[in-house]
Amino acid sequence: MTADRHSVNRAFRELGLRFQWDERTWAELCAMPDVREQLRYYLPRHQPHLLGAYEADFLGNLVAQQLAHPGGTELSLEA
């Protein structure tokens, strides 16, 4: 599933992830097939500390799930 940058950023906020993709980052990532691939590429380069707590695939699946059900039941990484 492909999503637009604003939808992805909304999913990040809803999940409690404290980063957003700006236009420059989005331009680098938007050619990738889905948010899972985008996060596999992005996280080690820009948010490597998250990979100490979560696997990229876990976060990718969580964001994809949030994108599939926007404004529905909020999932969260925050305790």
PDB file of N, CA, C and O in Angstrom, chain B, residues numbered from 101:
ATOM      1  N   MET B 101       0.842  -1.174   0.000  1.00  0.00           N
ATOM      2  CA  MET B 101       0.000   0.000   0.000  1.00  0.00           C
ATOM      3  C   MET B 101       0.891   1.243   0.000  1.00  0.00           C
ATOM      4  O   MET B 101       1.855   1.324   0.761  1.00  0.00           O
ATOM      5  N   THR B 102       0.567   2.190  -0.842  1.00  0.00           N
ATOM      6  CA  THR B 102       1.295   3.447  -0.837  1.00  0.00           C
ATOM      7  C   THR B 102       0.454   4.494  -0.112  1.00  0.00           C
ATOM      8  O   THR B 102      -0.776   4.455  -0.148  1.00  0.00           O
ATOM      9  N   ALA B 103       1.115   5.400   0.527  1.00  0.00           N
ATOM     10  CA  ALA B 103       0.433   6.458   1.270  1.00  0.00           C
ATOM     11  C   ALA B 103       1.145   7.771   0.994  1.00  0.00           C
ATOM     12  O   ALA B 103       2.291   7.787   0.546  1.00  0.00           O
ATOM     13  N   ASP B 104       0.460   8.867   1.263  1.00  0.00           N
ATOM     14  CA  ASP B 104       1.095  10.169   1.096  1.00  0.00           C
ATOM     15  C   ASP B 104       1.836  10.551   2.372  1.00  0.00           C
ATOM     16  O   ASP B 104       1.600   9.976   3.434  1.00  0.00           O
ATOM     17  N   ARG B 105       2.717  11.507   2.261  1.00  0.00           N
ATOM     18  CA  ARG B 105       3.575  11.917   3.370  1.00  0.00           C
ATOM     19  C   ARG B 105       2.768  12.374   4.581  1.00  0.00           C
ATOM     20  O   ARG B 105       3.118  12.041   5.713  1.00  0.00           O
ATOM     21  N   HIS B 106       1.706  13.123   4.362  1.00  0.00           N
ATOM     22  CA  HIS B 106       0.916  13.634   5.485  1.00  0.00           C
ATOM     23  C   HIS B 106       0.229  12.496   6.253  1.00  0.00           C
ATOM     24  O   HIS B 106       0.122  12.543   7.479  1.00  0.00           O
ATOM     25  N   SER B 107      -0.228  11.488   5.530  1.00  0.00           N
ATOM     26  CA  SER B 107      -0.843  10.326   6.183  1.00  0.00           C
ATOM     27  C   SER B 107       0.183   9.549   6.997  1.00  0.00           C
ATOM     28  O   SER B 107      -0.104   9.099   8.107  1.00  0.00           O
ATOM     29  N   VAL B 108       1.374   9.395   6.441  1.00  0.00           N
ATOM     30  CA  VAL B 108       2.439   8.688   7.160  1.00  0.00           C
ATOM     31  C   VAL B 108       2.814   9.474   8.419  1.00  0.00           C
ATOM     32  O   VAL B 108       2.962   8.884   9.489  1.00  0.00           O
ATOM     33  N   ASN B 109       2.969  10.784   8.306  1.00  0.00           N
ATOM     34  CA  ASN B 109       3.309  11.601   9.470  1.00  0.00           C
ATOM     35  C   ASN B 109       2.214  11.536  10.533  1.00  0.00           C
ATOM     36  O   ASN B 109       2.510  11.522  11.728  1.00  0.00           O
ATOM     37  N   ARG B 110       0.951  11.496  10.104  1.00  0.00           N
ATOM     38  CA  ARG B 110      -0.153  11.371  11.059  1.00  0.00           C
ATOM     39  C   ARG B 110      -0.054  10.031  11.786  1.00  0.00           C
ATOM     40  O   ARG B 110      -0.245   9.965  13.000  1.00  0.00           O
ATOM     41  N   ALA B 111       0.242   8.972  11.047  1.00  0.00           N
ATOM     42  CA  ALA B 111       0.398   7.653  11.672  1.00  0.00           C
ATOM     43  C   ALA B 111       1.541   7.668  12.685  1.00  0.00           C
ATOM     44  O   ALA B 111       1.416   7.097  13.769  1.00  0.00           O
ATOM     45  N   PHE B 112       2.649   8.315  12.341  1.00  0.00           N
ATOM     46  CA  PHE B 112       3.758   8.431  13.297  1.00  0.00           C
ATOM     47  C   PHE B 112       3.284   9.109  14.590  1.00  0.00           C
ATOM     48  O   PHE B 112       3.552   8.621  15.688  1.00  0.00           O
ATOM     49  N   ARG B 113       2.580  10.235  14.448  1.00  0.00           N
ATOM     50  CA  ARG B 113       2.083  10.966  15.626  1.00  0.00           C
ATOM     51  C   ARG B 113       1.154  10.094  16.462  1.00  0.00           C
ATOM     52  O   ARG B 113       1.287  10.025  17.684  1.00  0.00           O
ATOM     53  N   GLU B 114       0.213   9.428  15.795  1.00  0.00           N
ATOM     54  CA  GLU B 114      -0.754   8.593  16.501  1.00  0.00           C
ATOM     55  C   GLU B 114      -0.081   7.451  17.250  1.00  0.00           C
ATOM     56  O   GLU B 114      -0.589   6.994  18.274  1.00  0.00           O
ATOM     57  N   LEU B 115       1.048   6.992  16.752  1.00  0.00           N
ATOM     58  CA  LEU B 115       1.791   5.913  17.397  1.00  0.00           C
ATOM     59  C   LEU B 115       2.772   6.411  18.455  1.00  0.00           C
ATOM     60  O   LEU B 115       3.395   5.614  19.157  1.00  0.00           O
ATOM     61  N   GLY B 116       2.905   7.721  18.564  1.00  0.00           N
ATOM     62  CA  GLY B 116       3.833   8.271  19.546  1.00  0.00           C
ATOM     63  C   GLY B 116       5.262   8.343  19.056  1.00  0.00           C
ATOM     64  O   GLY B 116       6.172   8.582  19.850  1.00  0.00           O
ATOM     65  N   LEU B 117       5.486   8.140  17.750  1.00  0.00           N
ATOM     66  CA  LEU B 117       6.832   8.279  17.188  1.00  0.00           C
ATOM     67  C   LEU B 117       7.136   9.760  17.035  1.00  0.00           C
ATOM     68  O   LEU B 117       6.321  10.506  16.492  1.00  0.00           O
ATOM     69  N   ARG B 118       8.270  10.184  17.495  1.00  0.00           N
ATOM     70  CA  ARG B 118       8.587  11.611  17.571  1.00  0.00           C
ATOM     71  C   ARG B 118       9.444  12.087  16.401  1.00  0.00           C
ATOM     72  O   ARG B 118      10.408  12.829  16.592  1.00  0.00           O
ATOM     73  N   PHE B 119       9.096  11.666  15.215  1.00  0.00           N
ATOM     74  CA  PHE B 119       9.749  12.197  14.026  1.00  0.00           C
ATOM     75  C   PHE B 119       8.704  12.334  12.933  1.00  0.00           C
ATOM     76  O   PHE B 119       7.661  11.682  12.958  1.00  0.00           O
ATOM     77  N   GLN B 120       9.005  13.183  11.987  1.00  0.00           N
ATOM     78  CA  GLN B 120       8.141  13.433  10.835  1.00  0.00           C
ATOM     79  C   GLN B 120       9.015  13.433   9.589  1.00  0.00           C
ATOM     80  O   GLN B 120      10.201  13.754   9.657  1.00  0.00           O
ATOM     81  N   TRP B 121       8.434  13.075   8.460  1.00  0.00           N
ATOM     82  CA  TRP B 121       9.164  13.111   7.205  1.00  0.00           C
ATOM     83  C   TRP B 121       8.881  14.424   6.497  1.00  0.00           C
ATOM     84  O   TRP B 121       7.732  14.734   6.184  1.00  0.00           O
ATOM     85  N   ASP B 122       9.929  15.193   6.246  1.00  0.00           N
ATOM     86  CA  ASP B 122       9.785  16.447   5.507  1.00  0.00           C
ATOM     87  C   ASP B 122       9.784  16.141   4.012  1.00  0.00           C
ATOM     88  O   ASP B 122       9.915  14.987   3.606  1.00  0.00           O
ATOM     89  N   GLU B 123       9.636  17.182   3.202  1.00  0.00           N
ATOM     90  CA  GLU B 123       9.552  16.992   1.750  1.00  0.00           C
ATOM     91  C   GLU B 123      10.819  16.357   1.185  1.00  0.00           C
ATOM     92  O   GLU B 123      10.747  15.517   0.288  1.00  0.00           O
ATOM     93  N   ARG B 124      11.958  16.749   1.700  1.00  0.00           N
ATOM     94  CA  ARG B 124      13.224  16.196   1.205  1.00  0.00           C
ATOM     95  C   ARG B 124      13.328  14.699   1.500  1.00  0.00           C
ATOM     96  O   ARG B 124      13.714  13.911   0.637  1.00  0.00           O
ATOM     97  N   THR B 125      12.982  14.323   2.721  1.00  0.00           N
ATOM     98  CA  THR B 125      13.006  12.909   3.096  1.00  0.00           C
ATOM     99  C   THR B 125      12.004  12.127   2.255  1.00  0.00           C
ATOM    100  O   THR B 125      12.315  11.049   1.750  1.00  0.00           O
ATOM    101  N   TRP B 126      10.801  12.677   2.108  1.00  0.00           N
ATOM    102  CA  TRP B 126       9.767  12.004   1.328  1.00  0.00           C
ATOM    103  C   TRP B 126      10.221  11.794  -0.121  1.00  0.00           C
ATOM    104  O   TRP B 126       9.966  10.740  -0.705  1.00  0.00           O
ATOM    105  N   ALA B 127      10.882  12.780  -0.691  1.00  0.00           N
ATOM    106  CA  ALA B 127      11.370  12.654  -2.065  1.00  0.00           C
ATOM    107  C   ALA B 127      12.340  11.475  -2.190  1.00  0.00           C
ATOM    108  O   ALA B 127      12.395  10.806  -3.222  1.00  0.00           O
ATOM    109  N   GLU B 128      13.090  11.240  -1.134  1.00  0.00           N
ATOM    110  CA  GLU B 128      14.048  10.132  -1.123  1.00  0.00           C
ATOM    111  C   GLU B 128      13.346   8.773  -0.974  1.00  0.00           C
ATOM    112  O   GLU B 128      13.836   7.760  -1.472  1.00  0.00           O
ATOM    113  N   LEU B 129      12.205   8.762  -0.292  1.00  0.00           N
ATOM    114  CA  LEU B 129      11.555   7.504   0.061  1.00  0.00           C
ATOM    115  C   LEU B 129      10.353   7.132  -0.801  1.00  0.00           C
ATOM    116  O   LEU B 129       9.990   5.958  -0.870  1.00  0.00           O
ATOM    117  N   CYS B 130       9.738   8.092  -1.450  1.00  0.00           N
ATOM    118  CA  CYS B 130       8.439   7.840  -2.096  1.00  0.00           C
ATOM    119  C   CYS B 130       8.498   6.852  -3.257  1.00  0.00           C
ATOM    120  O   CYS B 130       7.461   6.310  -3.638  1.00  0.00           O
ATOM    121  N   ALA B 131       9.651   6.604  -3.822  1.00  0.00           N
ATOM    122  CA  ALA B 131       9.746   5.624  -4.909  1.00  0.00           C
ATOM    123  C   ALA B 131       9.713   4.184  -4.392  1.00  0.00           C
ATOM    124  O   ALA B 131       9.544   3.250  -5.176  1.00  0.00           O
ATOM    125  N   MET B 132       9.871   4.001  -3.100  1.00  0.00           N
ATOM    126  CA  MET B 132       9.855   2.663  -2.519  1.00  0.00           C
ATOM    127  C   MET B 132       8.415   2.160  -2.471  1.00  0.00           C
ATOM    128  O   MET B 132       7.482   2.956  -2.358  1.00  0.00           O
ATOM    129  N   PRO B 133       8.232   0.840  -2.557  1.00  0.00           N
ATOM    130  CA  PRO B 133       6.887   0.296  -2.735  1.00  0.00           C
ATOM    131  C   PRO B 133       5.905   0.514  -1.586  1.00  0.00           C
ATOM    132  O   PRO B 133       4.702   0.626  -1.821  1.00  0.00           O
ATOM    133  N   ASP B 134       6.393   0.576  -0.359  1.00  0.00           N
ATOM    134  CA  ASP B 134       5.467   0.748   0.766  1.00  0.00           C
ATOM    135  C   ASP B 134       6.205   1.283   1.991  1.00  0.00           C
ATOM    136  O   ASP B 134       7.427   1.429   1.994  1.00  0.00           O
ATOM    137  N   VAL B 135       5.425   1.568   3.024  1.00  0.00           N
ATOM    138  CA  VAL B 135       5.996   2.176   4.231  1.00  0.00           C
ATOM    139  C   VAL B 135       6.959   1.224   4.942  1.00  0.00           C
ATOM    140  O   VAL B 135       7.887   1.671   5.615  1.00  0.00           O
ATOM    141  N   ARG B 136       6.747  -0.058   4.799  1.00  0.00           N
ATOM    142  CA  ARG B 136       7.665  -1.018   5.425  1.00  0.00           C
ATOM    143  C   ARG B 136       9.077  -0.874   4.834  1.00  0.00           C
ATOM    144  O   ARG B 136      10.066  -0.808   5.564  1.00  0.00           O
ATOM    145  N   GLU B 137       9.145  -0.829   3.511  1.00  0.00           N
ATOM    146  CA  GLU B 137      10.445  -0.649   2.843  1.00  0.00           C
ATOM    147  C   GLU B 137      11.029   0.718   3.177  1.00  0.00           C
ATOM    148  O   GLU B 137      12.230   0.847   3.412  1.00  0.00           O
ATOM    149  N   GLN B 138      10.187   1.718   3.196  1.00  0.00           N
ATOM    150  CA  GLN B 138      10.650   3.070   3.525  1.00  0.00           C
ATOM    151  C   GLN B 138      11.282   3.095   4.900  1.00  0.00           C
ATOM    152  O   GLN B 138      12.346   3.690   5.074  1.00  0.00           O
ATOM    153  N   LEU B 139      10.653   2.464   5.885  1.00  0.00           N
ATOM    154  CA  LEU B 139      11.207   2.451   7.241  1.00  0.00           C
ATOM    155  C   LEU B 139      12.468   1.594   7.340  1.00  0.00           C
ATOM    156  O   LEU B 139      13.380   1.928   8.096  1.00  0.00           O
ATOM    157  N   ARG B 140      12.531   0.501   6.594  1.00  0.00           N
ATOM    158  CA  ARG B 140      13.759  -0.311   6.591  1.00  0.00           C
ATOM    159  C   ARG B 140      14.957   0.507   6.106  1.00  0.00           C
ATOM    160  O   ARG B 140      16.079   0.322   6.577  1.00  0.00           O
ATOM    161  N   TYR B 141      14.710   1.390   5.184  1.00  0.00           N
ATOM    162  CA  TYR B 141      15.771   2.251   4.666  1.00  0.00           C
ATOM    163  C   TYR B 141      16.041   3.426   5.615  1.00  0.00           C
ATOM    164  O   TYR B 141      17.196   3.744   5.902  1.00  0.00           O
ATOM    165  N   TYR B 142      14.988   4.057   6.091  1.00  0.00           N
ATOM    166  CA  TYR B 142      15.085   5.294   6.864  1.00  0.00           C
ATOM    167  C   TYR B 142      15.652   5.095   8.276  1.00  0.00           C
ATOM    168  O   TYR B 142      16.545   5.830   8.696  1.00  0.00           O
ATOM    169  N   LEU B 143      15.144   4.122   8.988  1.00  0.00           N
ATOM    170  CA  LEU B 143      15.491   3.989  10.408  1.00  0.00           C
ATOM    171  C   LEU B 143      16.990   3.859  10.680  1.00  0.00           C
ATOM    172  O   LEU B 143      17.497   4.587  11.533  1.00  0.00           O
ATOM    173  N   PRO B 144      17.722   2.981  10.011  1.00  0.00           N
ATOM    174  CA  PRO B 144      19.147   2.880  10.329  1.00  0.00           C
ATOM    175  C   PRO B 144      19.934   4.145  10.014  1.00  0.00           C
ATOM    176  O   PRO B 144      20.976   4.399  10.619  1.00  0.00           O
ATOM    177  N   ARG B 145      19.445   4.927   9.081  1.00  0.00           N
ATOM    178  CA  ARG B 145      20.157   6.133   8.665  1.00  0.00           C
ATOM    179  C   ARG B 145      19.803   7.370   9.493  1.00  0.00           C
ATOM    180  O   ARG B 145      20.640   8.252   9.685  1.00  0.00           O
ATOM    181  N   HIS B 146      18.555   7.432   9.986  1.00  0.00           N
ATOM    182  CA  HIS B 146      18.086   8.661  10.619  1.00  0.00           C
ATOM    183  C   HIS B 146      17.571   8.488  12.055  1.00  0.00           C
ATOM    184  O   HIS B 146      17.537   9.458  12.813  1.00  0.00           O
ATOM    185  N   GLN B 147      17.176   7.289  12.431  1.00  0.00           N
ATOM    186  CA  GLN B 147      16.666   7.034  13.780  1.00  0.00           C
ATOM    187  C   GLN B 147      17.218   5.701  14.309  1.00  0.00           C
ATOM    188  O   GLN B 147      16.450   4.858  14.773  1.00  0.00           O
ATOM    189  N   PRO B 148      18.532   5.509  14.242  1.00  0.00           N
ATOM    190  CA  PRO B 148      19.082   4.191  14.593  1.00  0.00           C
ATOM    191  C   PRO B 148      18.819   3.784  16.042  1.00  0.00           C
ATOM    192  O   PRO B 148      18.788   2.593  16.352  1.00  0.00           O
ATOM    193  N   HIS B 149      18.629   4.755  16.925  1.00  0.00           N
ATOM    194  CA  HIS B 149      18.363   4.427  18.327  1.00  0.00           C
ATOM    195  C   HIS B 149      17.076   3.614  18.492  1.00  0.00           C
ATOM    196  O   HIS B 149      16.967   2.814  19.422  1.00  0.00           O
ATOM    197  N   LEU B 150      16.106   3.810  17.604  1.00  0.00           N
ATOM    198  CA  LEU B 150      14.866   3.039  17.690  1.00  0.00           C
ATOM    199  C   LEU B 150      15.094   1.557  17.437  1.00  0.00           C
ATOM    200  O   LEU B 150      14.355   0.714  17.948  1.00  0.00           O
ATOM    201  N   LEU B 151      16.115   1.239  16.650  1.00  0.00           N
ATOM    202  CA  LEU B 151      16.388  -0.156  16.333  1.00  0.00           C
ATOM    203  C   LEU B 151      16.983  -0.909  17.511  1.00  0.00           C
ATOM    204  O   LEU B 151      17.090  -2.135  17.477  1.00  0.00           O
ATOM    205  N   GLY B 152      17.368  -0.185  18.550  1.00  0.00           N
ATOM    206  CA  GLY B 152      17.794  -0.837  19.783  1.00  0.00           C
ATOM    207  C   GLY B 152      16.621  -1.372  20.581  1.00  0.00           C
ATOM    208  O   GLY B 152      16.786  -2.254  21.424  1.00  0.00           O
ATOM    209  N   ALA B 153      15.431  -0.836  20.316  1.00  0.00           N
ATOM    210  CA  ALA B 153      14.235  -1.249  21.042  1.00  0.00           C
ATOM    211  C   ALA B 153      13.244  -2.020  20.164  1.00  0.00           C
ATOM    212  O   ALA B 153      12.513  -2.879  20.658  1.00  0.00           O
ATOM    213  N   TYR B 154      13.220  -1.715  18.873  1.00  0.00           N
ATOM    214  CA  TYR B 154      12.238  -2.304  17.959  1.00  0.00           C
ATOM    215  C   TYR B 154      12.926  -2.760  16.679  1.00  0.00           C
ATOM    216  O   TYR B 154      13.921  -2.174  16.254  1.00  0.00           O
ATOM    217  N   GLU B 155      12.394  -3.795  16.080  1.00  0.00           N
ATOM    218  CA  GLU B 155      12.857  -4.198  14.755  1.00  0.00           C
ATOM    219  C   GLU B 155      12.166  -3.329  13.719  1.00  0.00           C
ATOM    220  O   GLU B 155      11.015  -2.930  13.901  1.00  0.00           O
ATOM    221  N   ALA B 156      12.866  -3.038  12.636  1.00  0.00           N
ATOM    222  CA  ALA B 156      12.293  -2.200  11.575  1.00  0.00           C
ATOM    223  C   ALA B 156      11.004  -2.802  11.035  1.00  0.00           C
ATOM    224  O   ALA B 156      10.061  -2.067  10.743  1.00  0.00           O
ATOM    225  N   ASP B 157      10.943  -4.119  10.897  1.00  0.00           N
ATOM    226  CA  ASP B 157       9.729  -4.753  10.383  1.00  0.00           C
ATOM    227  C   ASP B 157       8.552  -4.583  11.337  1.00  0.00           C
ATOM    228  O   ASP B 157       7.419  -4.393  10.896  1.00  0.00           O
ATOM    229  N   PHE B 158       8.813  -4.649  12.640  1.00  0.00           N
ATOM    230  CA  PHE B 158       7.756  -4.429  13.620  1.00  0.00           C
ATOM    231  C   PHE B 158       7.180  -3.022  13.466  1.00  0.00           C
ATOM    232  O   PHE B 158       5.963  -2.849  13.401  1.00  0.00           O
ATOM    233  N   LEU B 159       8.057  -2.020  13.408  1.00  0.00           N
ATOM    234  CA  LEU B 159       7.590  -0.642  13.255  1.00  0.00           C
ATOM    235  C   LEU B 159       6.886  -0.448  11.913  1.00  0.00           C
ATOM    236  O   LEU B 159       5.863   0.232  11.841  1.00  0.00           O
ATOM    237  N   GLY B 160       7.429  -1.040  10.856  1.00  0.00           N
ATOM    238  CA  GLY B 160       6.802  -0.930   9.545  1.00  0.00           C
ATOM    239  C   GLY B 160       5.399  -1.511   9.536  1.00  0.00           C
ATOM    240  O   GLY B 160       4.479  -0.919   8.971  1.00  0.00           O
ATOM    241  N   ASN B 161       5.235  -2.669  10.160  1.00  0.00           N
ATOM    242  CA  ASN B 161       3.908  -3.288  10.235  1.00  0.00           C
ATOM    243  C   ASN B 161       2.954  -2.459  11.078  1.00  0.00           C
ATOM    244  O   ASN B 161       1.776  -2.336  10.743  1.00  0.00           O
ATOM    245  N   LEU B 162       3.446  -1.896  12.158  1.00  0.00           N
ATOM    246  CA  LEU B 162       2.618  -1.065  13.023  1.00  0.00           C
ATOM    247  C   LEU B 162       2.137   0.187  12.289  1.00  0.00           C
ATOM    248  O   LEU B 162       0.961   0.543  12.363  1.00  0.00           O
ATOM    249  N   VAL B 163       3.044   0.844  11.587  1.00  0.00           N
ATOM    250  CA  VAL B 163       2.680   2.041  10.824  1.00  0.00           C
ATOM    251  C   VAL B 163       1.712   1.667   9.702  1.00  0.00           C
ATOM    252  O   VAL B 163       0.733   2.376   9.471  1.00  0.00           O
ATOM    253  N   ALA B 164       1.974   0.570   9.010  1.00  0.00           N
ATOM    254  CA  ALA B 164       1.080   0.128   7.930  1.00  0.00           C
ATOM    255  C   ALA B 164      -0.324  -0.150   8.475  1.00  0.00           C
ATOM    256  O   ALA B 164      -1.323   0.197   7.845  1.00  0.00           O
ATOM    257  N   GLN B 165      -0.386  -0.769   9.631  1.00  0.00           N
ATOM    258  CA  GLN B 165      -1.685  -1.042  10.253  1.00  0.00           C
ATOM    259  C   GLN B 165      -2.397   0.267  10.608  1.00  0.00           C
ATOM    260  O   GLN B 165      -3.603   0.394  10.400  1.00  0.00           O
ATOM    261  N   GLN B 166      -1.665   1.220  11.133  1.00  0.00           N
ATOM    262  CA  GLN B 166      -2.254   2.516  11.476  1.00  0.00           C
ATOM    263  C   GLN B 166      -2.744   3.232  10.219  1.00  0.00           C
ATOM    264  O   GLN B 166      -3.798   3.868  10.238  1.00  0.00           O
ATOM    265  N   LEU B 167      -1.988   3.132   9.135  1.00  0.00           N
ATOM    266  CA  LEU B 167      -2.398   3.745   7.874  1.00  0.00           C
ATOM    267  C   LEU B 167      -3.671   3.099   7.324  1.00  0.00           C
ATOM    268  O   LEU B 167      -4.505   3.774   6.721  1.00  0.00           O
ATOM    269  N   ALA B 168      -3.815   1.801   7.533  1.00  0.00           N
ATOM    270  CA  ALA B 168      -4.988   1.084   7.037  1.00  0.00           C
ATOM    271  C   ALA B 168      -6.250   1.434   7.818  1.00  0.00           C
ATOM    272  O   ALA B 168      -7.361   1.271   7.313  1.00  0.00           O
ATOM    273  N   HIS B 169      -6.081   1.917   9.054  1.00  0.00           N
ATOM    274  CA  HIS B 169      -7.219   2.246   9.914  1.00  0.00           C
ATOM    275  C   HIS B 169      -7.022   3.613  10.554  1.00  0.00           C
ATOM    276  O   HIS B 169      -6.962   3.719  11.779  1.00  0.00           O
ATOM    277  N   PRO B 170      -6.921   4.663   9.738  1.00  0.00           N
ATOM    278  CA  PRO B 170      -6.659   6.004  10.293  1.00  0.00           C
ATOM    279  C   PRO B 170      -7.813   6.465  11.177  1.00  0.00           C
ATOM    280  O   PRO B 170      -8.988   6.286  10.856  1.00  0.00           O
ATOM    281  N   GLY B 171      -7.435   7.060  12.288  1.00  0.00           N
ATOM    282  CA  GLY B 171      -8.426   7.610  13.201  1.00  0.00           C
ATOM    283  C   GLY B 171      -9.220   6.552  13.935  1.00  0.00           C
ATOM    284  O   GLY B 171     -10.111   6.877  14.721  1.00  0.00           O
ATOM    285  N   GLY B 172      -8.908   5.280  13.688  1.00  0.00           N
ATOM    286  CA  GLY B 172      -9.591   4.203  14.401  1.00  0.00           C
ATOM    287  C   GLY B 172      -8.949   4.008  15.760  1.00  0.00           C
ATOM    288  O   GLY B 172      -8.474   4.963  16.375  1.00  0.00           O
ATOM    289  N   THR B 173      -8.936   2.806  16.211  1.00  0.00           N
ATOM    290  CA  THR B 173      -8.309   2.508  17.482  1.00  0.00           C
ATOM    291  C   THR B 173      -6.840   2.858  17.406  1.00  0.00           C
ATOM    292  O   THR B 173      -6.107   2.340  16.564  1.00  0.00           O
ATOM    293  N   GLU B 174      -6.419   3.736  18.287  1.00  0.00           N
ATOM    294  CA  GLU B 174      -5.010   4.156  18.261  1.00  0.00           C
ATOM    295  C   GLU B 174      -4.142   3.127  18.939  1.00  0.00           C
ATOM    296  O   GLU B 174      -4.407   2.705  20.064  1.00  0.00           O
ATOM    297  N   LEU B 175      -3.125   2.741  18.253  1.00  0.00           N
ATOM    298  CA  LEU B 175      -2.066   1.923  18.820  1.00  0.00           C
ATOM    299  C   LEU B 175      -1.048   2.913  19.341  1.00  0.00           C
ATOM    300  O   LEU B 175      -1.037   4.070  18.921  1.00  0.00           O
ATOM    301  N   SER B 176      -0.212   2.485  20.232  1.00  0.00           N
ATOM    302  CA  SER B 176       0.809   3.416  20.716  1.00  0.00           C
ATOM    303  C   SER B 176       2.027   2.664  21.194  1.00  0.00           C
ATOM    304  O   SER B 176       1.931   1.558  21.725  1.00  0.00           O
ATOM    305  N   LEU B 177       3.169   3.281  20.998  1.00  0.00           N
ATOM    306  CA  LEU B 177       4.427   2.743  21.503  1.00  0.00           C
ATOM    307  C   LEU B 177       4.762   3.338  22.856  1.00  0.00           C
ATOM    308  O   LEU B 177       5.685   2.882  23.530  1.00  0.00           O
ATOM    309  N   GLU B 178       4.013   4.358  23.257  1.00  0.00           N
ATOM    310  CA  GLU B 178       4.303   5.048  24.512  1.00  0.00           C
ATOM    311  C   GLU B 178       3.694   4.265  25.671  1.00  0.00           C
ATOM    312  O   GLU B 178       2.603   3.705  25.562  1.00  0.00           O
ATOM    313  N   ALA B 179       4.426   4.242  26.782  1.00  0.00           N
ATOM    314  CA  ALA B 179       3.923   3.551  27.979  1.00  0.00           C
ATOM    315  C   ALA B 179       3.098   4.487  28.811  1.00  0.00           C
ATOM    316  O   ALA B 179       2.586   4.094  29.859  1.00  0.00           O
TER     317      ALA B 179
END
